[in-house]
Amino acid sequence: MKVAESTSSYQLNSKDSPQWAEVLVDCAYSQGLYTYKIKPDITLKIGDIVSVPFGNAIVGGIVLKISSETPTNLPIEKIKEIEDVIATGFFPTHYWLLLQRTAEYYLTDLIIVVKAALPPKLLLKSQTRVKLLPKNIPAGVENFCSVKEMEVLKLLQKSKSGDYTSHFINQKIRNARRAISQLTKRKWVETYLQSPTTARPKYTKTATFLTDDIENSLSCKQRDVLTVLKNNGGELALSQLRNLCQLSSNSVIKTLANKGCVVIQERESLRLLQDSCVINDIPKQLTQAQSNALEIINSLNSFATVLLHGVTGSGKTEVYLQAIAPILAQKKSALVLVPEIGLTPQLTDRFRARFGQQVCVYHSGLSDGERYDTWRQMLTGESQVVIGTRSAIFAPLPKLGMIILDEEHDTSFKQQQPIPTYHANLLAQWRGELENCPVIFGSATPSLESWLRATQNKPINNDNLLLNSYPNYYLSLPERIYQRPLPPVEIVDMRQELRKGNRSIFSDSLYNALSSLKEEGKQAILFISRRGHSTFVSCRSCGYVMECAHCDVSLSYHYTHEGATELLRCHYCNHTEIHPKKCPDCFSPYLKFFGTGTQKVVLELEKEFPNLKVLRFDSDTTRNKNAHRQILSDFAQRKADILIGTQMLTKGIDLENVTLVGVVSADGLLFHSDYRSSERAFQTLTQVAGRAGRGDEAGQVIIQTYSPEHNVIQAVQNHDYLAFSQQELADRESLDYPPYSHLILLRVSGIDSKQVRQSAEAIADLCAKLLPEVIDILGPAPANIMKVARRYRWQILLKSIQEFDLEIKAKLLSLKSSCHRTVSLVIDPNPLRIE
């Protein structure tokens, strides 16, 4: 689908000739564009978001073409009018090209990509509501109503307003549609269409100072209010002014308005995330390697990709900051992507200390209002720095001067679900190319794809710090700032610990290191790959394992503290149940917990080291807004001695007082049936090890494992990315896996296991007929976890040395018609996880 560009003015004010718009509507069953009439009083531009009638509903849509020519093959009297313009003034041509390319590459409808790019509540649908008409209902209605009709009436009577959406009623009462229809015919209820409620700006009553030059007519309190107003820039929200002046009402301010001293008016109040107060910062003195890297980056004035490969603590963030400064001076903007929300607080603080209010935050953890206002703030064209997670790659910055991906190796940059399954790393390259700006990929453990792209056909050794070759650059920061050494890594063989009789989850080395923390006034980070208390619960009498009723996985045991409710929870569908006292199969009371999670380590620490304060940092403790910031802030302020958590600990934590990092069990990372498992394990262990020794005190890392001879463990111990990457790339090349090939994963799922299997087999047979022989077809096979949230899952992996072209992708889209109507097919190009 091509986006039409208007060659003349977008202003459509002519009332003599009708105007037409082709709109891409937000409807799951729509295909292509739909033509609508433009009202004479509406002004439209290509890319505007509008609300339009579609069937019996009002839906959102995007204007893709505007024409003054009468549509052919369409009865004009049947063409409906556009209802309203929801948002306007954005989506430049290159932005549309990015959305189109994403839709084509990831085999997704354009409207789905558009919805992923927009903030919430810009594209909404109208809803059918059912309203009770109590005056029309006769007495004794229960004697001649059907059971379903009576259930609907009783449900509506419980509502304060007497109405609910039809969707809600059908959720509560099965097969309620017929009952609603009958009640409507009796005129006991009525149905109506509720227009969609779109996101709107927030307005606040504001007082603006005019004058205090009024002789002898102002009271002391009134003069105090004017003084406070003048001292705060001459303008404050009424609520804020009232609080500062300790006023119980607005009467004093209104009196000042009547006297002409202030003016009270509605002003838009931007709901931007301002969750910290930081001290201004100045640029730091750079090392020679940092200066060399910065010089290369600053010399780039067009599209190029730069791999900034810096060991942990080498000062990559300072390079980002000093590279962005000239971009802002040119009145352009910079986009900084981070893999997870938990990484934003510290990074945001550093950027705000340097650039102040020019820094905005954009991610899914914001409220709908904050996302909407931040998104509109980007459209102003003012120079700014936007920090966000993967969805921020769609930030509508009109004058983009640089894109930075920090921790670019992280798999969180790849969307797993829902569709589109885009990778922000790839989209960043496309966007940099479209907007002709450099893209910086920063990491201590680069992904093998980024490493190969930057270093291919170039000799790499420890003396090569700069490889300047357009358009792909490799820049190295091989040492920590202030010449701080990388922490020594001690590998503890837990098999030897068992032979010594140590049954604790802490080896002697880790126990001794933790014991001296309080005395030395230092802090520690402990990493464990799983949350919860124990991985699974099993009966010691019959071997029965407690499993999720909706997934093919064991339930994890959760127990936070003494006296807390003992729960079993599924980490895939979040199904939760009370831990039984007896085995459900043989009624034995001997249930045993296996495996170790964050909760268990916390309980063990409190038992072994009662004098140490512990904080837990995982997805269970960071569900609430700003929880990431609060936990990290408490730890930075030394309100705790030990921070224990999962993968969140590996990213962006830069605390000078952390001298000890312990990995309780590395084996949970090493053995997965995924070709990327070694790469992920190396990255995770290297990153978490890098949290130690970032201050003046030397660091120490202790990794506990039952596989000390594993090549990943050896590479981590030696801080040797080069050796690991060379071996891993050789293994990948011998097996024709990325980055030496391209993959597409076909995920087939549904609630009926037989239909899913049959659909997967039919799709595999069609692939063999439709696709060329150079494409390897692996499968169909059940996923490692065959059932998740009551849905059965099969998959087929397509592998090719050559990139999949549009013709092949079109054939893959046709495969959806081979699925049973209850079975879904998701096509995932270049998946990062095959499990």
N, C-alpha and C positions, 0 to 999 in steps of 0.2 A: 504494500500500500504506500503510495507516494503522498507526501504532504504538499498540498497546493500552496503556492506563494502568490499573493496578490501583487499585481504590477502597478496598481493605483492606490489611491487613498482608501483606508479602511472605513472612513465615515460613510454611513449609509442613511442619509437623511431624506432621500427623495421619496415623496409620498405618492408620486404619480405611477411609478412602475414597481411591481412587487419584487422583493428580494428573497433569495433562497439560500439556505445553508445546509451543507451536508454534515451530519453530526454522528460521531462515534458514540453510541449509547452504552451505558453501563447496565447490561443485561446478559445474564449467563447464556441465554439461548439466542442472542442476536448474532447475526453475521454481517459484516460489511458496514456500509454507511446508510443513514436514513435521512431523507430530505424533509426539511421543515421550512415554514414560511417565517420571515423576519417581520415582526411588528414595526410599523413606521416610527414608533418612538424609541426603538432599541438601536443602540450602536454596538456593532460587533467587530471583533478582530479574530483572525485565525488563531486557534489555541485557547480561546476563551472557554471557561467552564459554564455550562448553561443547564437549566432544568427544562425538560421537555416531556410532553405526554407520550406514553408508550404503552399501548394496550389500555388496560384499566388503571394504570399507575402513572405517577410522575417520577421520572428517574433523572439522574445526572448524565451529562454527556460532554464531549469535547468537540468544538467546531473545527473541522478540518478543511472545509472549502466554502467559499462564499461566491455566489454567482447572481447576475441579473438576468440570465437567460432562463426562459420558462422551461421547467423540467419536461423531458420527453417521456412518453409511455407512462405518465402518471396523471390521473384525473386531478386537476387543480383543486376541485372542491373537497377532495379527501385529504389534502395535505394539511396537517395540523400546524399550529403556530408555536413558536418557542415561548415557554412560559416566562422565564426570567433569566437574567445574567447573574451568575453566582460569583464569579471572580474573573478578573481581566488584567491585562497588562503584563503578561509574562510568556514563557515558552518561546524563546528565540529559535531561529532555524536550526542551529547546531544542537540545541537541547532536544528538539524533536527527532533529529537524526540519531541521537544517543538512545532515545526510547525505542525508535523503530529497529535499530540494530540489536538492541537487547531482546526485543520481541522475536526477531528472526532467528537469532543465535540460540535462544533458549526455548524456541518452539512454543511460544505463548501468545495468546491474543494481545493485541496492542493495548486494549482497555485495561487488562490486568496489570501490565507494566505501568501504565499511567496511574492506576490506583496505588501501586507500590511507591510511586514517586511523590504522590501528593500527601499532605498531612490529613489526619482523620476529619471526617464530617464535611468534606468538600463535595464528594460524590455520594449522595444518599438517595434512597428510594422512598416514595410515599408509602403509607401503610393503610390498609383497610381496617377500620375500627367498627365495633358493634356496640350500640348504645341502648340501654334499657329505657322503655317508655312505660313507667309504672302506672300512669293514669289510664292506660289502655288495657291493663291486665285485669280481668274480672276476678271476683272472689271464687274460691274453690277450684282454682286453676289446676291444682295437683290431681284432680279427679279425671281430667280429660287431656292431660299432657303425656307425651311419651317420657320414658326415663331420661333419655338424652336431653330432651327439651327442658326438663325440670332441672337437670344438672347445670345447663347453661344459664337458666334464670337465677338459680341460687348463686352461681359464681359471679354473675353481674351484680347481684344485690350486695355482695361483699365489697364491691368497689365503691369508694367514696364518691367518685364522679359518675358511677353507674355505667362505665364503659371500659372495654379492654380491646386490644388489637385481636383480630381474628386469629393471628398466628399464636398468640398467648393462649387463647381459648382452646385451640386445637392441640396445643402442648399439654394442657391440663386435662382435657376430655377427649378421648379417642373417638374418631369419626364424628366430630361435632358439626361438620359442614352442613349435613342434611338437616340437623336440628336448627341451626342458625337460619337456614333457608325457610323452614316451616314457620319459625317464629317471626321472620320478616314478613311473610305472607299474611300472618294474623295481625301484623302491625303492633306486636308487643315489643319488638326491638326494631331499630333501624341501623343500616350500615352506611358509612360515609368514608370518604377518602381524606386522610390527614396528609397535608403537604409535608415534604421532608424539612426537617429543621437543620439548616446548614450552620457552619461555624460563622460566628460574627465577631467583630471587634468589641472590646470591652471599653465602656466609657465611664469616666469618673468625674464627679463634680469637683472643680478646682478653683481655688481663690488666687487671683493675680493682683499684685500690689500696683496701685496707681499713684497715690500721694498721701502724705501725712501732714501736708501744709494747711491745716484747718485750725484756726486760732480758738483756743478755749472751748472747743465743742466736743473734745474727745475725753473719755474717762481714762483712768490709769489702765484698766484692763484692756480697753480698746487700743491704747498706745502700745501695750505689751504685745498684743497680737500682731500689730503692724511691724514692730521691731523684729519679732520672730520670723515673720514673712520676708522681710528685707534681708535678714541674715541667712536665709535659705534660698537665695537666688531669686526672690520675688514671686515665686509660684509654688504652691503646695496643694495636694489633695485636701479636701475639707476634713476628712477623717484624720489625716496625718497632722494637720494644723491644730485640730481640736485636741489631739493627744499631747502634742508638744506644749500647748498652752493650758492643759488640764481643764478644758471646758466640758461641761456636761451636755451642752447642746450647741447648735449652730447659730443661736440668736445673736451673739456678739458679732459674729462674722457677717450675718445678714444686715445688722445695723450699720456696719462699716460700708457694706455695699450700697445701702440707701443713702449714705452720706457721700458716696462717690470716692471713697478711699480705696476700695478694692472692687473687682468685678468677678462675679461667680459665673462660671460657664462649664459646659460639658467638654471634656478633653479625652481623647483616646488614651487609654492606659495600656501600654504594651506589657503583656504577660511573659517577660523574658526571665529565664532562670538566673537568679542572682543569689546563690546559696553560700557565698563566702565573702569575707573581707580580707584582702591581701595587702601586703606592704609593697610599695613600688620597688622594682628591681632594675638594675642596669646591666648592660652586656658584660659578660665575663671575659677574662683574658683566655685566649684559645691556645691549645697545644699546636705544635707544628702540623700534626696530621689533621687536626680540625681546621686550621687555617687553609691548608691545601685543598681540603674537601670543599670548604666554603667558597674559595676562589673559583673552583670549577663550577659549582652550582650557580653562583652569581653571574657567571659568564654566559649562562644559557638564556637566550631570549626567544626561544621557540621550542617546539615539542622535542623532548628527549626523555629517556628513562634513566634514572640514577639509582644504583644499588648502593646504599650507605651501610656498609658492613662494619659495625662497631661492636667490640666485645662489651659485655655488660659493664656499665659504669664509665664508658668511654666519652660520654658527653654528646650523644646524638641529639638530645633535646635542645642543647645550646646551639648546635649547628642549625636546627630547624628555626629557632627563634631569630638568629642573626640572618638567616636566608630570607625570612618573611619580611623583616624590617624594610628593605628596599622595595619589596612588592607593595606594601602599604603606602610607602612614600610616592609611588607611581599612581596612587589612587586606584589600585587593583585590590583584589581579595585573594585570600588563601583558604584552602580547604584541607583540614587535618582529620584523617580517619584513624580511629582506634578500634581494636577488635571487640571490646566489651564495655558496657556502661561503667563497670567497676574501675576501669582504667582512667575515666575522665576526671575525677576530682583533683588528683595531684597535678595532672597535666594542665587542666583548666586553670588552676591556681597559678602555675608558673607562667602561663600565657597572659593571664589577666594582670599579673604583677609587672609584665613587660609592656602590654599593649592596652591595658585598662578596659574601657567599655567597648572597645572595638571587637571584643571576643564574645561570640555567641556559642551556645551549646545546643545541639539538636540530636535527640535520640528518642527511642520508644518509651523511656522511663519518665518523660515529661508528661504533664497533663495535656489534654487535647487543646486547651486554650494556649498553653505555652508553646506547643508545637506550631499551632496556627499563626501566632504572632511572630515567632522566630522566623518562620517560613516567609511571612510577608516582609519582615525586616530585611531579609536577604534580597528581595526584589527591588529595594530602593536604589541599588547600584552604588551605595556608599562603600568605601573600602572597609573590609572587616575580615576577621578570622573566624571561621566556623569549625568547631570541633564536634565530631559526632561519630556514631557507629556506622555500619555498612550502608544503612539506608540514606545517610547523608551524602552519598555519592551523587544523589539526585538533587542536592541543594541547588536552588535556582539562582546562582550567583551570576549576574550579567557580565562582570569584568573579572574573570578568573585568571590569576597570574601564576598560581602554583598549586599542585596537589601533593599532599604528603600522606603516606600510609605508614604509621608507626606500628612496629611488631607485624610487619607485612606477612610473615610466615603463618600467622594464626589462622586456623580453620574457621573461626567465627566470622571471617570476612565472606564466607560462602553461605548463602541462604540454603538451608536444607528443606524447609517447608514454611509456608505454602509457596506455590509457584508465583512468580518466576524464580527458578533456582539459580539466581545470578551470583557471580563472584565479583566483589567490589574491586579486587585486584585487576581483573581484566577490564571492567568498566572504567576504572581510573585511567588505564592506558588509552582506551577509546576516547574518553572525554578530553584527556590531554592532547590527543592528536586533533580532535575536532576544534578545540579552543586554542591550539598552538601554544601550549604552555608546558613547562617541565613537570615530570612526575617523579617524586622521590620515594623510594622504598627503603625503609630503615629497619634493621634487625641485627641482633647478635647471632641469630641462627636462621639465615635466609632460607626460604623454600627452595627446593632444588630447581624448580622452574625459573625462579628469579636469578638464582646463581648461574645457571647454564646460559640464560639470556645475556647476562652481563659479562660473562667470562669466556663464552664459546670462542674457540680458535685463538685464545690468548693465553700465553704462559702464565700460570699462577704459582707463586711461591710466597713465602713469608716476607720477601723483600719487595714484592710488587704491591704498592699501596694505592696507586692511581693508574687506571687503565682508561685513557681518554680516547674513546672511539665512538663517533656519532653513529646512530642515535642512542646507543646503550653504553652507559658509563659504569665503571666499578670503582668505588671509593672506599678505602679501608681506614678504620680507626683501631689499630691493633693493640693499643694500650689504654689503661684507665687514666683518667685525669689525675693530676698531681702525682703521677708515677706510682699510684697505689697498685700493689700486686693483686693479681687474681687470687681468690682464696684457694688454699690447698684442699683437695677433695679426698677424703678418707673413705674407702670402700670397706664395709663390714660384711663379712660372710656370715650370714645368720645360721648356716649349717654348723659352723664352728661354735656359735653361741649355744646352740642346742646341745652339742657334745659336751660343753662345759656345764650343762645343767641350767642354763638361763632360759626360762620359759616366758619371760616378760616380753612385751612388745618393744622394749627399749634395750638395745645392746649395752654392754658395759661402757663403751666409748661415749655413746649418746647420753647415757645416764650420768656419767661423770661430768660431761660438758654442761648439762642442765643443772646439775647440783651447784656449780660454781657461778651461775648467772647472777643470783642475788648479791653475792659477796662482791662480784666485780662490777655490779651496776650496769649490766649489759642486757640486751634483749635477744630473743630467738624467734625464728620462724620454723614451724614444723609443717611439712607437706605430706598429705595423704590423698590418694587419688579418688577416694570415695567418701560421700557424705553418709549421714546416718550412724548407727552404732555398729551393727554387724551386717554382713553381706546376705546371709540367709540363716534360717532357723530349721533345724532338723531334729527328728525324734531319735534318741539313742537306742530305743528298743526295736523299732521296726524300720527306721531309715526314712520315714515319710518327711518330705520337704514342703514347707509352707509356700504355696505358689499363688500368684495373682489369678483371680477368676477371669480376667479379661486379657491377660498377656501370657506368653510362654516364658515367663521369668519368675524367679523366686522373689518373695517379698523380703524387703530389708527391714531389720529391726531398728526401731527408733526409741531411744530412751535418753532424755536430756539431763535429768537430775534426780536425786533421791526423792521418791514420792510422786514423780511424774507418771502420767498415764503411759503404759507400755503399748506401743503401736507397731503394727506391721504396715509398711507402705511400699507401693510399687513406684519405682523411679521412672517408669515410662508413661503410665496413664494416671498416676497419683491416686489410685485406689487405696483406701486406708481402712484397716480394721483393727479391733482390739486384739492384742496378743493373748492367745488362749492359755489356760492353765494346764490343759491336758492335750495330748496328741489327738487331732480329729479322727485319725484312722484307727489307732489301737487304744486310745484313752490313757496312754502312759503319761505320767507327770514329768518324765525325763526329757525335756526339750533343751537342746544345746545351741548356743550361738556360735556361728563360724564367720571368719573374716573380720576385718577391722575397718571402721569408718571414723569420721572426725569426732562424733559424739563419744565413741569408746575411748579414743585417745585423750579427749578432754577429761573424762572420768578417771582414767589411769593417771593422768598428770596430777589431778586434784588429790588423788589417793597417795601417790608417791612423793609429791612436792607441794604440800599444803601451804607453804609460804610463798608460792608463785601464783600470780594472778594470770588467768588465761582468757583470751578472747577467741571466739570461733568466727571464721570468715568463709562461708559457703553459701549456696543458693537458699538454704533454709533460714539463714540469719540475715539475708540481705533482700528480703522480699519487699519491704517497705521503701517508700521514696526516701532518698538521701541516706539509707542505711549504710551503703558503701562508704560514703564520706564520714559518717559518724564513727564507724568502727576503726577506720584508718586514722581518723583524727585522735581518737582515744589512745590508740597504740602509739602514735607519734608523740603524744603528750605524756607518754610513759605511765599511763594508767594501768598498763598490763605488762607482764614480763615476756609472755609468749603469745604469738599469733599463730593459730593453727587453721589450716584450710585446704581447699582443693586447688584446681587450676587457676582460680582467681589470684592466687599468691604469686604466680609466675610472671605477672605483667605489671610493669610500671611502678612497683613499690620501691621508693628510694629513701631509705631511712638510715641516717648515719650511725645510730646506736645499735643496729642489728649486726652482731658479730658471728652469730651461729645460725646455720641452716641445717635442719635435719630432715631427711627423707625417710619416713617410717618404713615404707615398703615400696621399692622401685619395681617389683615384679608385676604389679598390677598394670604397668604401662607397656611391658615388653612383649607380651604374648597375645596378639590379636590376629584374627584371620584376615587382615587387611594389609595390602602391599605397602601402605604408608605407615604402618605401626612403628617401625624402627625410627623413621624420620620424626614422627610426633613424640616418641619417647625421648630421643636425643634433645629435641627442642625444649620439651618441658623440663627435663632434668637440668639442662644447661641454664635455662632461664631462672629456675628457682634457686640454683646454686649462686647465680649472679646477684641475689639479694643480699649476700653476706659481704662484709668488709667494704662498704661504700663510703665509710667515714675514715677518720684518722686511725682507728684501731684495726688491726689485722682481722680478717675473717676466717671462718672455719666451716667446712661443709662435711657432713657425715651422711653417707648414703647406705642404707641397709638393704641387702638383697640376698636371695638364694642363688643368684646367677652372676657372680662377680666376673666370670670369664666372658660374658656377653660383649660383643664388639661395641654396642652402644655404651655400656658402662665404662669400658676402657677409654672410649673417645671422650666421654664426659669427664673422667678423672684427669685426662691430660689437656682439657680445654682445646681439643684438636678438631675444629670443624672441617679443616681441609682433608684430613685423613678419613673422617666419617663420610664426607660428601663423595670423595673419590670411590670408596668401596660401594656406597649405596647406589651411585650412578652406574657403576659397572654392573651391579646386580640388575638394575632396572633395564639397562640396555640389552642385557642377555635375554630378558624375558619379554621385551617389547612393551614395557609399561612406561607411563609418563615419567619424565618429560620427552621420551622418545616415541610416543604414540599418543593417539587421541581416543578417549573413551566416551561412550554414551550408555547410561544405565537406564533400563526400562523397568520401572517399578509397577507391579501389578498388585492390586489389593482389593479386598471386598469382604463382606460378612459371611459369605458361603464358601467354605474351603474347597469344595468340589468345583464350583464355578470359577474360582480364582485359578486353580490348577489348570483347568481346561482352557481358560482364556490365555494363560501364559504359554501353554503348549501350542495353541493356535497361532499366537503372535510369533513364537519362535519359528514355526513352520513357514509363516509368511515372510519372515526376515530372510530365511534361506532362499526363498524364491525371488524376492524383490531386490535384495542387496547383492552387490558384486562379490566375487569369491575372495577378494583381497581383504574383506572385512571378516574378522573372526567373530563367531557367535558363541558365547559361553553361556550355557543354560538352555532351558529354564531350570531354575533351582529355587527351593524355598530360602527365604532370607535367614540369616543366622538366628534371629528371633522371629519365628514364623508368625506369631500372633501378637499384635499390639493393639490395645484398646478395642478388643473384639473384632479386629480386622485381620484377616489372613494375608500374608505378604509373600509374593514370589518375585523373582527378578531375572533379567536377562542382560548380560553385559556384551556390548559391541565394542570391538577393538580394531583400530585401523592405524597404519603408519601415516597415511595421508589424512589431512583434516576433512571432516565430513562436509560435503558441499550442500548447497541449497536443494539440489535435486534429490539427494539422498534423504535430507531432512523432511522434504515434502512427502516422500514415501513413508517415513516413520510416522508422520501425522495421520496418514491414512490407516494406520494400524488400530487406532482407537475404535473404529467401526467393527473390529473383530472381537471386541470385548462384550461380555454379557452386560446387559443394561445396569446391573447392580455392581459391576466391577469397574474400577477406575484404573487408568494408565497414566503414570507420570513419566515424562521423558526428561532425564537429567543429564545434560551434556557436561563432560569432565567432572564427575563426582569426586569429592574428596574422601568420602566414606562409603565403603561397600560392605555393609554388614547386614 
